[in-house]
Amino acid sequence: MALDLLEFNSHVSLSNPLPQFVPGSVCLRCDVCCRFPESDSFLRPYFTRGEIGAAVARGLSPALFIDPAGSQIALVKDVESDGYLCPAFDPATSHCGIYEQRPLDCHLYPLALMWSADGSQIELGWDTKCPFMREAVPGEIRRHAEQVQALLQQEATLRVLADNPRLIGRFQEDVIVLASLPEVTGRLRLHQVDLPPDSRLRPLRLEDAPRMKAALERSECLDHEALAAYAFVYHYIWTTTLPYWWMERDGVFFLFAHSPDGWFMPLPPLGARLFEESVEEGLADLHRWNHGSPVSRIENVTDRQKARLTGSRLHWSGKSPDYLYRAGSLAQLAGDAYKAQRALCNRVERTASVALRPYRAADRPACRDLFHRWVSQKQSGQLDAMGQFLLEDAEAAHELVWELGDRQGLAGTVACVQDRVMGYTFGYQLASETFAVLVEVADRSVPGLAQYLFRETCRVARHGGAEYINAMDDAGLPGLRAAKLAYHPVAAIESWIVSPLQP
């Protein structure tokens, strides 16, 4: 390889990219790069917000990036094999359609950024999956790596890495470590106080939805009495308030969250492996990360799962149950049992002239204004400390709901009075027979609007084939509990919190 390919100077930056280390003639013959065995391969290139914009400007579809703020690119099926391709790659010519605008992740390759095996440091290594790297002279590799280190230590690059921590891959045994990167590690620790205690942990992102959904389906918990928590979106909307992380081990999906007082699991392990072993493994992780603190726990354990753990030395505490209703009953509100709700719905139909329609992205500002009015209305009434706490955390979650719109299986509806948004609701198909209501907000200045919006949501769900409505739990709020009981649930779906017995 000609050494002039390695010419490098102190002015190299993200706008003046790295020279190509592997000769182009080698790349054109390679059958490794830009090809992947699975559609959700963790090796897919990551694009920052700016790199997504540049790629879209070169012709790639925005739909290939599940999060416009930064994400791995979605792959496309390779019609010539069982694998998948980067959509910017043309297998007929072995050329990249956005080569001049390729992301930093691709610029670096066949060098790779990854966490060390113990998760304490970020390291730079060379990837032996690249055929050329197995043949290249080690001295040349090390000189190139030194030049890459110079780029990584520049302030502009440190800012990019701090803003996009998913550019740092997980530890790979076939990547040979060339150097540790204390400047990069320090910058990420400065910007991200809660770095994962295990290098296998990955932050929960939209692009992880298919993986988690597949694990949920394997869990065999998605019958008509499924807990509302057994859905990706249920957890994703809280990721701006509570950091969520995940890992997979031996076909089991582990979901973790980090609260101010320590780590816990918001769901039991999901997978086909022996459930008792997976629970023991998850609790062992929590015990280690929390240094023995009693905060270690697994939430949303079902009755069926609890029965499988009865012989274990565990402490059990009950959570507020999910409320399950027959969709037909809530759609009709027939009989004396629903007299009060039916009267309020009739009042709305007589006096308010409410128009319902699907949520659109353009409704986001109006929904935000409504949310703030609704919060003020609730705060002016009787609201205990727990209710106030939940309201304070709710806005960021609702912002993510509005941003998602109709993605991730969300179904959103807005209620307009004289063309003004006065209510909205979002839900999702939890199981084949069950629709779950995720959020519902109605302006309290329109009496009965909340009841009317809920009834219409149930009618639409019933028309779509739902036999049951899951209205989630009551969060321990007496007023909310009374409101849910007033609709006469057919079941209160119990759930449990399990933690190790303290010595």
C-alpha positions as CSV (number, residue, x, y, z in Angstrom):
1,M,0.0,0.0,0.0
2,A,1.4,3.4,-0.9
3,L,2.3,5.4,2.2
4,D,1.0,8.6,0.7
5,L,-2.5,7.3,1.5
6,L,-1.5,7.8,5.1
7,E,-0.5,11.4,4.8
8,F,-2.2,13.3,7.6
9,N,-1.9,16.6,9.3
10,S,-3.2,18.5,12.3
11,H,-5.9,20.2,10.3
12,V,-7.9,16.9,9.6
13,S,-11.4,17.3,11.0
14,L,-14.9,15.9,10.4
15,S,-15.1,18.3,7.4
16,N,-11.7,17.2,6.1
17,P,-12.1,13.4,6.5
18,L,-9.6,10.7,7.0
19,P,-7.8,9.3,3.9
20,Q,-8.8,5.8,3.0
21,F,-6.5,3.3,4.7
22,V,-7.5,0.2,2.7
23,P,-6.7,0.5,-1.0
24,G,-9.7,0.9,-3.2
25,S,-8.8,-2.0,-5.3
26,V,-9.0,-4.2,-2.2
27,C,-12.4,-2.8,-1.2
28,L,-13.9,-3.4,-4.6
29,R,-13.0,-7.1,-4.3
30,C,-14.2,-7.4,-0.7
31,D,-17.4,-9.3,0.2
32,V,-17.5,-8.3,3.9
33,C,-18.1,-4.5,4.2
34,C,-21.6,-3.1,3.8
35,R,-23.1,-6.6,4.1
36,F,-24.7,-8.0,7.2
37,P,-26.1,-11.3,8.2
38,E,-29.1,-9.9,10.2
39,S,-31.4,-7.0,9.5
40,D,-30.7,-5.6,13.0
41,S,-27.0,-6.2,13.1
42,F,-25.2,-4.2,15.8
43,L,-22.5,-3.5,13.2
44,R,-24.7,-1.3,11.0
45,P,-23.1,2.2,10.6
46,Y,-24.3,4.9,12.9
47,F,-25.3,8.3,11.5
48,T,-25.3,11.5,13.5
49,R,-28.0,14.1,12.9
50,G,-25.9,16.0,10.5
51,E,-24.8,12.9,8.7
52,I,-28.4,11.8,8.3
53,G,-29.2,15.2,6.7
54,A,-26.2,14.8,4.3
55,A,-27.3,11.3,3.4
56,V,-30.9,12.3,2.7
57,A,-29.6,15.1,0.5
58,R,-27.7,12.5,-1.5
59,G,-30.9,10.5,-2.1
60,L,-31.4,8.2,0.9
61,S,-34.9,8.0,2.3
62,P,-35.4,9.6,5.7
63,A,-37.4,6.5,6.6
64,L,-34.1,4.6,6.8
65,F,-33.2,6.5,10.0
66,I,-35.6,5.7,12.8
67,D,-34.4,8.6,14.9
68,P,-33.5,11.8,13.0
69,A,-31.3,12.9,15.9
70,G,-29.0,10.0,15.3
71,S,-29.4,6.3,14.6
72,Q,-28.1,3.3,12.9
73,I,-29.3,3.0,9.3
74,A,-32.0,0.5,8.4
75,L,-30.8,-2.4,6.2
76,V,-32.4,-3.7,3.0
77,K,-32.7,-7.4,1.9
78,D,-29.9,-8.7,-0.4
79,V,-31.8,-10.3,-3.3
80,E,-28.8,-12.4,-4.1
81,S,-28.3,-13.9,-0.7
82,D,-29.8,-14.5,2.7
83,G,-28.2,-11.4,4.1
84,Y,-28.8,-7.7,4.2
85,L,-27.1,-4.6,2.7
86,C,-26.6,-1.0,3.6
87,P,-29.0,0.8,1.3
88,A,-26.3,3.2,0.2
89,F,-24.3,0.2,-1.2
90,D,-24.6,-1.0,-4.8
91,P,-23.5,-4.7,-4.8
92,A,-23.3,-4.8,-8.6
93,T,-20.5,-2.2,-8.6
94,S,-19.3,-2.4,-4.9
95,H,-19.6,1.3,-4.8
96,C,-21.1,3.5,-2.0
97,G,-23.7,6.0,-3.3
98,I,-22.8,8.5,-0.5
99,Y,-19.1,7.8,-0.3
100,E,-18.1,11.5,-0.1
101,Q,-20.7,12.0,2.6
102,R,-20.3,8.7,4.4
103,P,-20.5,8.9,8.2
104,L,-17.6,9.1,10.7
105,D,-18.4,5.4,11.6
106,C,-17.5,4.4,8.0
107,H,-14.5,6.8,7.8
108,L,-12.9,5.1,10.8
109,Y,-13.3,1.5,9.5
110,P,-11.5,-0.9,9.6
111,L,-10.6,0.7,12.9
112,A,-13.3,0.6,15.5
113,L,-14.3,2.4,18.7
114,M,-15.6,0.1,21.4
115,W,-15.9,-0.2,25.2
116,S,-13.3,-2.3,26.9
117,A,-14.2,-5.8,28.2
118,D,-14.8,-4.5,31.7
119,G,-16.7,-1.4,30.5
120,S,-14.3,1.0,32.1
121,Q,-12.6,2.5,29.1
122,I,-13.2,3.4,25.4
123,E,-10.6,1.7,23.2
124,L,-9.5,2.0,19.6
125,G,-8.9,-1.3,17.8
126,W,-8.6,-2.9,14.4
127,D,-11.3,-5.2,13.2
128,T,-10.0,-8.6,12.0
129,K,-13.3,-9.1,10.1
130,C,-11.8,-6.9,7.4
131,P,-9.8,-9.3,5.1
132,F,-7.1,-6.6,4.4
133,M,-6.5,-6.1,8.1
134,R,-5.4,-9.7,8.5
135,E,-2.7,-9.1,5.8
136,A,-1.6,-5.5,6.5
137,V,1.7,-4.7,8.1
138,P,1.2,-4.0,11.9
139,G,3.5,-1.0,11.8
140,E,1.3,0.7,9.2
141,I,-1.8,-0.1,11.2
142,R,-0.3,1.5,14.3
143,R,0.8,4.6,12.4
144,H,-2.7,5.0,11.0
145,A,-4.2,4.4,14.4
146,E,-2.0,7.2,15.9
147,Q,-3.3,9.6,13.3
148,V,-6.9,8.6,14.0
149,Q,-6.2,9.2,17.7
150,A,-5.2,12.8,16.8
151,L,-8.6,13.2,15.2
152,L,-10.4,11.7,18.1
153,Q,-8.7,14.1,20.5
154,Q,-9.9,17.2,18.7
155,E,-12.5,19.2,20.4
156,A,-15.0,19.0,17.5
157,T,-14.7,15.2,17.4
158,L,-15.0,14.9,21.2
159,R,-18.3,16.9,21.1
160,V,-19.6,14.6,18.3
161,L,-18.8,11.5,20.3
162,A,-20.3,12.9,23.5
163,D,-23.5,13.8,21.7
164,N,-23.6,10.4,20.0
165,P,-22.4,7.8,22.5
166,R,-23.8,5.0,20.2
167,L,-20.8,5.6,18.0
168,I,-18.9,3.6,20.7
169,G,-19.6,-0.1,20.0
170,R,-19.7,-2.9,22.5
171,F,-16.7,-5.0,23.2
172,Q,-15.8,-7.5,20.4
173,E,-13.2,-10.2,20.9
174,D,-12.2,-10.2,17.2
175,V,-11.2,-6.5,17.4
176,I,-7.6,-6.2,18.5
177,V,-7.0,-3.3,20.9
178,L,-4.4,-0.7,19.7
179,A,-4.9,2.0,22.3
180,S,-7.1,3.2,25.1
181,L,-8.7,6.6,24.7
182,P,-8.8,8.4,28.1
183,E,-9.8,11.8,26.5
184,V,-12.9,10.2,24.9
185,T,-13.8,8.2,28.0
186,G,-13.5,11.3,30.1
187,R,-15.6,13.4,27.8
188,L,-18.4,10.8,27.7
189,R,-18.3,10.5,31.5
190,L,-18.5,14.2,31.8
191,H,-21.6,14.4,29.5
192,Q,-23.2,11.1,30.6
193,V,-23.0,10.7,34.4
194,D,-24.7,7.3,34.3
195,L,-22.5,5.3,32.0
196,P,-23.4,1.6,31.9
197,P,-21.7,-0.6,34.5
198,D,-21.5,-3.4,31.9
199,S,-20.1,-3.0,28.4
200,R,-22.8,-5.2,27.0
201,L,-25.5,-2.8,27.9
202,R,-27.0,-0.6,25.1
203,P,-29.2,2.4,25.6
204,L,-32.8,1.8,24.5
205,R,-33.5,3.5,21.2
206,L,-36.3,3.4,18.6
207,E,-34.2,1.2,16.4
208,D,-34.3,-1.4,19.2
209,A,-38.1,-1.8,18.9
210,P,-38.1,-4.9,16.6
211,R,-35.6,-6.7,18.9
212,M,-37.6,-6.0,22.0
213,K,-40.9,-6.8,20.3
214,A,-39.5,-10.2,19.1
215,A,-38.5,-10.9,22.7
216,L,-41.9,-10.0,24.0
217,E,-43.5,-12.4,21.6
218,R,-41.2,-15.1,22.8
219,S,-42.1,-14.4,26.4
220,E,-45.6,-15.9,25.9
221,C,-47.1,-13.1,28.0
222,L,-49.1,-11.4,25.3
223,D,-52.6,-13.0,25.8
224,H,-55.7,-10.9,26.4
225,E,-54.7,-10.4,30.1
226,A,-51.2,-9.1,29.2
227,L,-49.9,-6.3,31.4
228,A,-49.7,-3.0,29.5
229,A,-46.0,-2.9,30.4
230,Y,-45.3,-5.7,27.9
231,A,-44.9,-3.3,25.0
232,F,-41.9,-1.4,23.7
233,V,-43.6,2.0,23.5
234,Y,-44.8,1.8,27.2
235,H,-41.1,2.0,28.2
236,Y,-39.7,4.1,25.4
237,I,-41.8,7.2,26.2
238,W,-40.0,7.4,29.6
239,T,-36.5,7.3,28.2
240,T,-36.0,11.1,28.5
241,T,-36.8,10.9,32.2
242,L,-35.3,7.5,33.1
243,P,-32.4,6.0,31.2
244,Y,-33.3,2.6,29.9
245,W,-30.7,0.0,28.8
246,W,-30.8,-3.5,27.4
247,M,-28.7,-6.5,26.7
248,E,-29.2,-10.0,25.2
249,R,-27.5,-13.0,26.6
250,D,-28.0,-16.6,25.3
251,G,-31.3,-15.6,23.6
252,V,-32.7,-13.7,26.6
253,F,-33.6,-10.0,26.5
254,F,-32.8,-8.1,29.7
255,L,-34.3,-4.6,30.1
256,F,-32.8,-2.4,32.8
257,A,-33.5,1.2,34.0
258,H,-31.4,3.5,36.1
259,S,-33.3,5.6,38.7
260,P,-31.6,8.2,41.0
261,D,-31.4,5.5,43.7
262,G,-30.0,2.7,41.6
263,W,-30.6,0.1,38.9
264,F,-33.7,-2.1,38.5
265,M,-35.5,-4.2,35.9
266,P,-38.8,-2.8,34.7
267,L,-39.7,-6.2,33.1
268,P,-38.7,-9.7,33.9
269,P,-36.2,-11.4,31.5
270,L,-37.7,-12.2,28.1
271,G,-36.7,-15.4,26.4
272,A,-37.0,-19.1,26.0
273,R,-34.3,-20.1,28.5
274,L,-35.3,-21.4,31.9
275,F,-37.1,-18.4,33.6
276,E,-35.8,-19.1,37.1
277,E,-32.2,-19.0,35.8
278,S,-32.7,-15.8,33.9
279,V,-34.3,-14.1,36.9
280,E,-31.4,-15.2,39.1
281,E,-28.9,-13.8,36.5
282,G,-30.7,-10.5,36.3
283,L,-30.9,-10.1,40.1
284,A,-27.2,-10.9,40.3
285,D,-26.4,-8.1,37.8
286,L,-28.5,-5.7,39.9
287,H,-26.9,-6.7,43.1
288,R,-23.4,-6.1,41.6
289,W,-24.3,-2.8,40.0
290,N,-26.1,-1.5,43.1
291,H,-23.4,-2.7,45.5
292,G,-25.9,-4.8,47.5
293,S,-28.5,-2.0,47.9
294,P,-32.1,-3.1,48.5
295,V,-33.2,-1.0,45.5
296,S,-32.5,-4.1,43.3
297,R,-35.8,-5.4,42.0
298,I,-37.7,-6.7,39.0
299,E,-41.1,-5.1,38.3
300,N,-44.2,-6.2,36.3
301,V,-43.9,-9.9,37.1
302,T,-47.1,-11.7,36.2
303,D,-49.0,-14.2,38.3
304,R,-47.9,-17.0,36.0
305,Q,-44.2,-16.0,36.3
306,K,-44.6,-15.6,40.1
307,A,-45.8,-19.2,40.3
308,R,-42.6,-20.4,38.6
309,L,-40.5,-18.7,41.3
310,T,-42.4,-19.8,44.4
311,G,-39.5,-22.0,45.6
312,S,-36.9,-19.2,45.4
313,R,-35.7,-17.0,48.3
314,L,-37.4,-13.8,47.1
315,H,-39.4,-11.0,48.5
316,W,-42.7,-10.2,46.8
317,S,-44.8,-7.0,46.9
318,G,-47.9,-6.2,44.9
319,K,-48.2,-3.3,42.4
320,S,-51.4,-1.5,41.4
321,P,-53.2,-3.8,39.0
322,D,-54.0,-3.1,35.3
323,Y,-57.7,-2.7,34.7
324,L,-59.2,-4.8,31.9
325,Y,-62.6,-4.1,30.3
326,R,-64.8,-5.7,27.6
327,A,-64.5,-3.4,24.6
328,G,-68.1,-3.9,23.7
329,S,-69.3,-2.8,27.1
330,L,-67.3,0.5,27.0
331,A,-68.3,1.1,23.4
332,Q,-72.0,0.9,24.2
333,L,-72.2,2.1,27.8
334,A,-75.6,0.4,28.1
335,G,-77.6,-0.2,31.3
336,D,-77.7,1.3,34.7
337,A,-74.1,0.4,35.5
338,Y,-72.9,3.1,33.0
339,K,-75.7,5.6,33.5
340,A,-73.4,8.4,34.7
341,Q,-70.9,8.0,31.9
342,R,-73.6,7.8,29.3
343,A,-75.2,11.0,30.5
344,L,-71.9,12.8,30.2
345,C,-71.4,11.5,26.7
346,N,-74.9,12.6,25.7
347,R,-74.2,16.1,27.1
348,V,-71.1,16.4,25.0
349,E,-73.0,15.4,21.9
350,R,-75.8,17.9,22.6
351,T,-73.6,20.9,23.5
352,A,-70.0,20.7,22.4
353,S,-70.0,19.7,18.7
354,V,-66.9,17.5,19.1
355,A,-65.1,16.4,15.9
356,L,-62.7,13.4,16.2
357,R,-59.9,12.7,13.7
358,P,-56.6,10.9,13.6
359,Y,-53.6,12.7,15.1
360,R,-51.3,14.5,12.7
361,A,-47.8,15.8,13.2
362,A,-49.1,19.3,12.7
363,D,-51.2,18.9,15.8
364,R,-48.2,18.8,18.1
365,P,-48.2,22.5,19.1
366,A,-51.9,22.4,19.8
367,C,-51.5,19.2,21.9
368,R,-48.7,20.8,23.8
369,D,-50.9,23.9,24.6
370,L,-53.7,21.6,25.7
371,F,-51.3,19.6,27.9
372,H,-50.3,22.7,29.7
373,R,-53.9,23.8,30.2
374,W,-54.8,20.4,31.5
375,V,-51.9,20.4,34.0
376,S,-53.0,23.8,35.3
377,Q,-56.6,22.6,35.6
378,K,-55.5,19.5,37.6
379,Q,-53.2,21.5,39.8
380,S,-56.0,23.9,40.7
381,G,-58.0,21.0,42.0
382,Q,-57.2,18.4,44.7
383,L,-53.9,16.8,43.8
384,D,-51.8,14.9,46.3
385,A,-48.0,14.7,46.3
386,M,-47.8,11.6,44.2
387,G,-50.2,13.1,41.6
388,Q,-48.0,16.2,41.4
389,F,-44.9,14.1,41.0
390,L,-46.4,12.2,38.1
391,L,-47.5,15.4,36.4
392,E,-44.0,16.8,36.6
393,D,-42.6,13.8,34.8
394,A,-45.4,13.5,32.2
395,E,-44.6,16.3,29.8
396,A,-41.4,14.7,28.5
397,A,-43.3,11.4,28.0
398,H,-46.1,13.2,26.1
399,E,-43.5,15.0,23.9
400,L,-42.2,11.6,22.8
401,V,-45.7,10.4,22.2
402,W,-46.4,13.4,19.9
403,E,-43.1,12.9,18.1
404,L,-43.9,9.2,17.5
405,G,-47.3,10.0,16.0
406,D,-48.4,6.8,14.3
407,R,-45.1,5.0,14.5
408,Q,-44.4,2.0,16.7
409,G,-48.1,0.9,16.3
410,L,-49.4,4.0,18.1
411,A,-53.0,5.1,17.3
412,G,-53.6,8.7,18.1
413,T,-56.9,10.7,18.0
414,V,-57.6,14.3,18.6
415,A,-60.9,15.8,19.7
416,C,-61.6,19.3,18.3
417,V,-64.2,21.8,19.4
418,Q,-64.7,24.6,16.8
419,D,-61.4,23.5,15.2
420,R,-59.5,23.8,18.5
421,V,-57.8,20.7,19.9
422,M,-59.5,20.1,23.2
423,G,-58.5,16.4,23.8
424,Y,-56.2,13.7,22.6
425,T,-55.6,10.0,23.2
426,F,-53.0,7.5,22.1
427,G,-53.0,3.7,22.4
428,Y,-51.6,0.5,21.0
429,Q,-52.5,-3.0,20.2
430,L,-51.1,-4.9,23.2
431,A,-52.2,-8.4,22.1
432,S,-54.3,-9.8,19.4
433,E,-57.5,-9.3,21.5
434,T,-56.4,-6.3,23.6
435,F,-56.0,-2.6,23.0
436,A,-54.2,-0.5,25.6
437,V,-54.8,3.1,26.2
438,L,-51.5,4.8,26.8
439,V,-52.3,8.5,27.4
440,E,-55.5,10.5,27.4
441,V,-55.9,14.2,28.0
442,A,-59.1,16.2,27.8
443,D,-59.8,19.9,28.6
444,R,-61.7,20.0,31.8
445,S,-63.7,23.1,30.7
446,V,-65.7,20.8,28.5
447,P,-67.8,18.6,30.9
448,G,-67.9,15.0,29.8
449,L,-65.2,15.3,27.2
450,A,-62.9,12.8,28.9
451,Q,-65.7,10.2,29.1
452,Y,-66.8,10.9,25.5
453,L,-63.2,10.5,24.2
454,F,-62.7,7.3,26.1
455,R,-65.9,5.8,24.7
456,E,-65.0,6.7,21.2
457,T,-61.6,5.3,21.6
458,C,-63.1,2.0,22.7
459,R,-65.5,2.0,19.8
460,V,-62.7,2.4,17.3
461,A,-60.7,-0.3,19.0
462,R,-63.7,-2.6,19.0
463,H,-64.3,-2.0,15.3
464,G,-60.6,-2.9,14.8
465,G,-61.2,-6.3,16.4
466,A,-60.3,-5.7,20.0
467,E,-62.3,-7.7,22.5
468,Y,-60.7,-6.1,25.6
469,I,-59.4,-2.7,26.6
470,N,-56.5,-2.4,29.0
471,A,-56.6,1.0,30.8
472,M,-53.3,0.5,32.7
473,D,-53.0,0.8,36.4
474,D,-54.0,3.6,38.8
475,A,-50.5,4.6,39.9
476,G,-51.7,4.3,43.5
477,L,-53.9,7.4,43.1
478,P,-57.3,7.0,44.9
479,G,-59.1,9.3,42.5
480,L,-57.8,7.5,39.5
481,R,-58.7,4.1,41.1
482,A,-62.2,5.2,41.7
483,A,-62.6,6.4,38.1
484,K,-61.3,3.1,36.7
485,L,-63.5,1.1,39.0
486,A,-66.5,3.1,37.9
487,Y,-66.2,1.5,34.4
488,H,-66.6,-2.0,36.0
489,P,-63.5,-3.9,34.9
490,V,-63.9,-7.6,34.1
491,A,-60.5,-8.2,35.7
492,A,-57.8,-6.5,37.8
493,I,-54.6,-7.9,36.3
494,E,-52.2,-8.4,39.2
495,S,-48.5,-7.7,38.9
496,W,-45.7,-8.1,41.3
497,I,-42.3,-6.6,42.3
498,V,-39.7,-9.2,43.2
499,S,-36.5,-8.5,45.0
500,P,-33.9,-10.6,46.8
501,L,-34.5,-11.4,50.5
502,Q,-32.3,-9.2,52.6
503,P,-30.0,-11.0,55.0
